[in-house]
Amino acid sequence: MSRYLLTPTAQEDLAAIRDYYLAEAGARIARHMLVEFVEAFRFLARTPGAGHKREDLAGERPVLFWPLRDYVIAYTREHGETLQIVMIARGSRDIPSILARRG
């Protein structure tokens, strides 16, 4: 079974997205957004070739990217093991700086 996990900072990203939609659009929309993210995480976990490299964003780090609405999911998969979500951010944000701060 393919698995995924969110780093603590990615968990914070997802909580911030949930809180934003709760405040701006209500519980139904916030819940719908979370479901979409979980579906994307599950898809990425069971589809090793999904995503794309962005050396302009990640440099030499082994990070792949997947778009979801206005967001970018950044993740790694070491040696075919568990998918690790490292960042969820709006695509308009400074992705290289965010990734640099997260190691």
C-alpha positions as CSV (number, residue, x, y, z in Angstrom):
1,M,0.0,0.0,0.0
2,S,1.4,3.4,-1.0
3,R,1.6,5.9,1.9
4,Y,2.2,9.5,2.4
5,L,3.0,11.7,5.4
6,L,3.1,15.5,5.9
7,T,6.0,17.1,7.6
8,P,5.1,19.3,10.5
9,T,5.4,22.5,8.4
10,A,3.2,21.0,5.7
11,Q,0.7,20.1,8.4
12,E,0.8,23.8,9.4
13,D,0.3,24.8,5.7
14,L,-2.8,22.6,5.4
15,A,-4.2,23.9,8.7
16,A,-3.7,27.5,7.5
17,I,-5.5,26.7,4.2
18,R,-8.4,25.1,6.2
19,D,-8.6,28.2,8.5
20,Y,-8.6,30.5,5.5
21,Y,-11.5,28.8,3.8
22,L,-13.4,28.4,7.1
23,A,-13.2,32.2,7.6
24,E,-13.8,33.2,4.0
25,A,-16.1,30.6,2.6
26,G,-17.5,28.4,5.4
27,A,-17.1,24.9,6.7
28,R,-18.5,23.1,3.6
29,I,-15.9,24.7,1.3
30,A,-13.1,24.2,3.8
31,R,-13.9,20.6,4.1
32,H,-14.1,20.2,0.3
33,M,-10.6,21.8,-0.1
34,L,-9.2,19.3,2.5
35,V,-10.8,16.4,0.6
36,E,-9.2,17.6,-2.6
37,F,-5.7,17.8,-1.0
38,V,-6.1,14.3,0.6
39,E,-7.1,12.9,-2.8
40,A,-4.0,14.6,-4.4
41,F,-1.8,13.2,-1.7
42,R,-3.2,9.7,-2.2
43,F,-2.8,9.9,-6.0
44,L,0.8,11.1,-5.6
45,A,1.6,8.3,-3.2
46,R,0.4,5.6,-5.5
47,T,1.8,7.2,-8.7
48,P,5.6,7.3,-8.5
49,G,6.1,9.1,-11.8
50,A,3.6,11.9,-11.1
51,G,4.7,15.5,-10.5
52,H,7.5,17.4,-12.2
53,K,10.9,18.8,-11.3
54,R,11.4,22.5,-11.1
55,E,15.1,23.2,-10.7
56,D,14.3,26.9,-10.9
57,L,12.3,26.4,-7.7
58,A,14.1,23.6,-5.9
59,G,17.7,23.8,-7.1
60,E,19.5,20.5,-6.4
61,R,16.9,19.3,-3.8
62,P,15.1,16.1,-4.9
63,V,11.7,17.8,-4.7
64,L,8.8,17.2,-7.1
65,F,5.8,19.5,-7.6
66,W,2.1,18.9,-8.2
67,P,-0.4,21.7,-8.9
68,L,-3.8,21.8,-7.2
69,R,-6.0,24.8,-8.0
70,D,-4.0,27.9,-7.0
71,Y,-1.6,25.8,-4.8
72,V,1.6,23.9,-5.3
73,I,2.3,20.7,-3.4
74,A,6.0,20.0,-3.0
75,Y,7.1,16.5,-2.1
76,T,9.9,14.0,-2.0
77,R,10.0,10.2,-2.3
78,E,13.2,8.6,-1.1
79,H,14.1,5.2,-2.6
80,G,10.5,4.5,-3.5
81,E,9.4,4.7,0.1
82,T,6.7,6.8,1.7
83,L,5.8,10.0,0.0
84,Q,6.7,13.0,2.1
85,I,4.8,16.2,1.6
86,V,7.1,19.1,2.5
87,M,5.1,22.2,1.5
88,I,1.7,23.3,0.3
89,A,1.6,26.9,-0.8
90,R,-0.1,29.2,-3.2
91,G,1.8,29.2,-6.5
92,S,2.1,33.0,-6.4
93,R,4.3,32.8,-3.2
94,D,8.1,32.8,-3.2
95,I,8.4,29.0,-3.4
96,P,12.3,28.9,-3.5
97,S,12.5,30.9,-0.3
98,I,9.9,28.8,1.4
99,L,11.8,25.6,0.4
100,A,15.1,27.1,1.5
101,R,13.8,27.8,5.0
102,R,12.5,24.2,5.3
103,G,15.8,22.6,4.4
